[in-house]
């Protein structure tokens, strides 16, 4: 069958032509690979264990002949140069200076408590109460506060656990604790973010700057010496915590946390690495500030914790710590943060004169 034989000849001829036409690309790629292989061999002789030529090929910086079955941003990059930079920053300055900052704040607060003790009232409690925080304010505060503490503790384990927990308890317990911390961190974060936004809306009005805030900041340290410093519903120190700690740093932590928590919105590795560093720095700073706020709201100021727990404060406490706010409530000023009706009810019960 000559026709069949002729067809076979033509098939072979076409195949050979295709090979000749399309072999330059693989040959070029093979030539580059051989060139880098020679460079790698020479590097091992000159500088043993230096695999720079090999990893340049892996990173794809000089080899355009590569492909991947996975489609998306950065999918063709196997090893990213910035990843090493991110690791050095996170495990270097962020961890070292961040750890010392937390230790320094704890040491300062412990020294203040041991040397001065809690800030106490100058006069005895009157037994007459004023509503300081309504139900919405307290629920919002405790929701955000508890979720913040969970995020702070688990975040500290994630950031410092390798240096603190691992040497003390070993790999098994640290592994279990790290995985637990990561899952708690991921699932509590949305609760914190939502409660944070509600908290800002609820408390922003009473944290706006007022006349006398600058003077309070200049003399704020004197309260540890027992000096009376009048203020509105929130003093200037609490306002600094609100605007710097709650609004700025917590929103930064939330935004960067969302980038890290949902890595499926086409953000590349570089953006996530930058978000990770910013997240860690902002988190360490806000934790440091929060330690001061927690100290003053629990053992640092006598009666402060009771106010947020029950929503009510003694009139003497209100007058000594927030005199301007106390006077406005007693005068029945409209819009005094929902405290007027409670004060009047208490006054009527106790026979006060407003």
Secondary structure, 3 states (H helix, E strand, C coil): CHHHHHHHHHHHHHHHHHHHHHHHHHHHHHHHHHHHHHHHHHHHHHCCCCCHHHHHHHHCCCCCCCCCCCCCCCCCCCCCHHHHHHHHHHHHHHHHHHHHHHHHHHHHHHHHHHHHCCECCCCCCCCCEEECCCHHHHHHHHHHHHHHHHHHHHHHHHHHHHHHHHHHHHHHHHHHHHHHHHHHHHHHHHHHHHHHHHHHHHHCHHHCCCCCHHHHHHHHHHHHHCCCCCCCCCCHHHHHHHHHHHHHHHHHHHHHHHHHHCCCCCCCHHHHHHHHHHHHHHHHHHHHHHHHHHHHHHHHECCHHHHHHHCEEEHHHHHHHCHHHHHHHHCCCCCCCCCHHHHHHHHHHHCCCC
